């Protein structure tokens, strides 16, 4: 089972894809709660050089609230991470597939919410 929803872009800068991703997330009711510059962190902590790589911790409050009401410990699996990374001369955006990430939890109501969030994130990725 795939665990991400992916799209690659050519001839568009990393920073422009980052901007478009944030706009698309906001337009679908998500906010970016956290941001990790993996490239800078690896350089600082390990003196390792890697291509541009950023993790955005995105949250749709309405969907998160529904999920927490159904399964209070689901917060351990939130927020929905979206990565932007430089790969093979392109920029790739990948969002976690909430259905895949929630598969370990046996709760049909939660799976329904995860399906709705997957639809929203798929639309975000497509609209970038």
C-alpha positions as CSV (number, residue, x, y, z in Angstrom):
1,X,0.0,0.0,0.0
2,X,1.3,3.4,-0.9
3,X,1.7,5.7,2.0
4,X,2.0,9.1,0.3
5,X,0.2,11.1,-2.4
6,X,2.9,12.5,-4.7
7,X,3.5,14.9,-7.5
8,X,6.7,16.1,-9.3
9,X,7.4,19.4,-10.9
10,X,10.0,20.4,-13.5
11,X,11.3,23.9,-14.3
12,X,9.8,25.4,-11.1
13,X,12.0,26.4,-8.1
14,X,11.8,24.7,-4.8
15,X,10.8,28.0,-3.1
16,X,8.0,28.5,-5.6
17,X,6.6,25.0,-5.0
18,X,6.8,25.6,-1.3
19,X,4.8,28.8,-1.7
20,X,2.2,27.1,-3.9
21,X,1.9,24.2,-1.5
22,X,1.2,26.5,1.4
23,X,-1.4,28.4,-0.6
24,X,-3.1,25.1,-1.6
25,X,-3.1,23.9,1.9
26,X,-4.6,27.1,3.2
27,X,-7.3,27.0,0.5
28,X,-8.4,23.5,1.7
29,X,-8.6,24.5,5.4
30,X,-5.2,23.3,6.5
31,X,-2.7,25.4,8.5
32,X,1.0,24.7,8.8
33,X,1.7,24.1,12.4
34,X,5.3,23.0,12.2
35,X,8.1,23.3,9.7
36,X,11.4,21.4,9.6
37,X,14.2,22.3,7.2
38,X,15.7,18.8,7.0
39,X,18.6,20.0,4.8
40,X,19.7,22.6,7.3
41,X,19.2,20.2,10.2
42,X,21.3,17.4,8.6
43,X,24.1,20.0,7.9
44,X,24.1,21.3,11.4
45,X,23.8,18.0,13.3
46,X,25.8,15.6,11.0
47,X,27.6,18.0,8.7
48,X,25.8,16.0,5.9
49,X,24.9,17.7,2.6
50,X,21.5,16.6,1.2
51,X,19.3,18.2,-1.4
52,X,16.6,20.7,-0.3
53,X,14.1,18.9,1.9
54,X,11.3,20.5,4.0
55,X,8.6,18.9,6.1
56,X,5.4,20.9,6.7
57,X,3.2,19.7,9.6
58,X,-0.3,20.5,8.2
59,X,-3.5,20.4,10.1
60,X,-7.1,20.8,9.2
61,X,-8.7,21.8,12.5
62,X,-12.2,20.6,11.6
63,X,-10.9,17.1,10.6
64,X,-8.5,16.9,13.5
65,X,-11.3,17.7,15.9
66,X,-13.5,15.0,14.4
67,X,-10.7,12.4,14.6
68,X,-9.9,13.3,18.2
69,X,-13.6,12.9,19.2
70,X,-13.6,9.5,17.6
71,X,-10.2,8.3,18.8
72,X,-8.5,10.5,21.5
73,X,-5.1,9.0,21.1
74,X,-5.0,9.6,17.3
75,X,-3.1,12.8,18.2
76,X,0.0,10.7,18.2
77,X,-0.4,10.5,14.4
78,X,-1.1,14.1,13.8
79,X,-0.4,16.5,12.0
80,X,-0.5,15.4,8.4
81,X,3.0,15.8,7.1
82,X,3.7,17.2,3.7
83,X,7.2,17.1,2.3
84,X,8.8,19.2,-0.4
85,X,12.1,17.8,-1.7
86,X,14.5,18.3,-4.5
87,X,15.0,15.0,-6.3
88,X,16.6,14.3,-9.7
89,X,16.5,17.9,-10.9
90,X,12.8,18.2,-10.0
91,X,10.8,19.2,-7.0
92,X,8.5,16.5,-5.4
93,X,5.6,17.2,-3.1
94,X,4.4,14.3,-1.0
95,X,1.6,14.2,1.5
96,X,1.0,11.4,4.0
97,X,-2.0,9.2,3.0
98,X,-4.1,9.4,6.1
99,X,-5.9,6.1,5.2
100,X,-2.6,4.3,5.2
101,X,-1.4,5.9,8.4
102,X,-4.6,5.1,10.2
103,X,-4.8,1.5,9.0
104,X,-3.5,0.2,12.3
105,X,-6.4,1.7,14.2
106,X,-9.5,-0.5,14.0
107,X,-12.2,2.1,14.0
108,X,-14.5,2.5,11.0
109,X,-15.6,6.0,11.9
110,X,-12.0,7.1,12.0
111,X,-11.3,5.4,8.6
112,X,-14.2,7.5,7.2
113,X,-12.6,10.7,8.5
114,X,-9.2,9.6,7.1
115,X,-10.8,9.0,3.7
116,X,-12.1,12.5,3.7
117,X,-8.7,14.0,4.7
118,X,-7.1,11.9,1.9
119,X,-9.5,13.4,-0.6
120,X,-8.6,16.9,0.6
121,X,-4.9,16.3,0.5
122,X,-5.2,14.7,-3.0
123,X,-6.9,17.9,-4.1
124,X,-4.2,20.0,-2.5
125,X,-1.4,18.1,-4.3
126,X,-3.3,18.3,-7.6
127,X,-3.9,22.1,-7.3
128,X,-0.3,23.0,-6.7
